[in-house]
Amino acid sequence: MSESKYAAAGVDIEAGKKATDLMKSAVKATYNDHVLAGLGAFGGLFSAKAFADMANPVLVASTDGVGTKTRVAARLNRWDTIGHDIVNHCVNDILVQGAQPLFFLDYVASSKLEPEQIATVVRGIAGACQAAGAALLGGETAEMPGVYQEGELDLVGTIIGVVDQDKIIDGSQIQFGDKILALPSSGLHTNGFTLARNALAEESWIDPMPELDQQKIGDVMLAPHRSYLPQIARLQEVGVDIHGLAHITGGGVYDNLPRVLPAGCGANILAESWEIPAIFNLIQQKGEITAKEMFHVFNMGLGMLIIVDEEEESLIRRTIGNEVVTVGEIIPGDQTVNVLGI
């Protein structure tokens, strides 16, 4: 049988079907009773009965990508973690407003479909969705020769969640004297990889590094983005009054914390109050990057910031353990952040 014209042009329909077959069981494992139509349907169907017990349910949506972390995965030919990255990033983005995830949609595109590669990515997405209690309701796998570089791919996700309107966390309760606590990141998460790759371009990514306590750069760079859903859910269960949450992503603490500060409020962050992960010190040293730029590009070990009245600190530590650390305080200001000690 002669090769199809479409395949000769660079798009293999059969490869797409194979990728779907390989990921099918992982995707369906995320389904719950609220999924009415998923894989294979033109549009996913999700029952609104999932939040029928809420007095005034508000849907919360977010879309994001993993950026050039895909180039790290391509360099190491490891595709098992970036699916977790995209889901957890999106979960955290809606979590800061108090929302619980309902379902997730993914978009994976490459120059040439490699069924095993795509299926590995989607299995990671499905695993993270299961952990978050979200259905992987649908998605798109696109083969686009000439648009993407050979051997690489793009990964984007959209999440839909829900929160009862009177439980929305919007920062409006933040006041002077509130404490800023932090849950640590697992590393770079999904931001700053263009600068990190440039700074570490001449280093071995597969050999143990003394500066990283004998870990490999590649392993540290591909550490999955953490989800903070379990910790925040526990705080809500015990009645902690959370005034604000900030997910520290692109733009670092300088750009993300102000997003939740009300007018008239600023913040002081004390850089010496937590241990900055070694990977950031290595990037700064090898790239000859100023401390201020590091804090403007990377999370620097701060994954999620929790803003509460100081009386809540002890309850928070009793509830989620010693990994949470107090890193700053709310002060009078014009929604600005000062990082002290850098």
Buried (B, 14 or more C-beta within 10 A) or exposed (E): EEEEEEEEEEBBEEBBEBBBEBBBEBBBBBBEEBBEEBBEEEEBEBEEEBBEEBEEBBEBEBEBBBBBBBBBBBBBEBBBBBBBBBBBBBBBBBBBBBBBBBBBBBBBBBBBBBBEBBBBBBBBBBBBBBBBBBBBBBBEBBBBBEEBEEBBBBBBBBBBBBBBEEBBBBBEBBEEEBBBBBBBBBBBBBBBBEBBBEBBEEEEBEEEBEBBEEBBBBBBBBBBBBBBBEBBEBBBEEEBEBBBBBBBBBBBBBBBBBEBBBEEBBBBBBBEBBEBBBBBBBBBEBBEBEBEBBBBBBBBBBBBBBBBBEEBBEBBBEBBEEEBBBBBBBBEBEBBBBBEEB
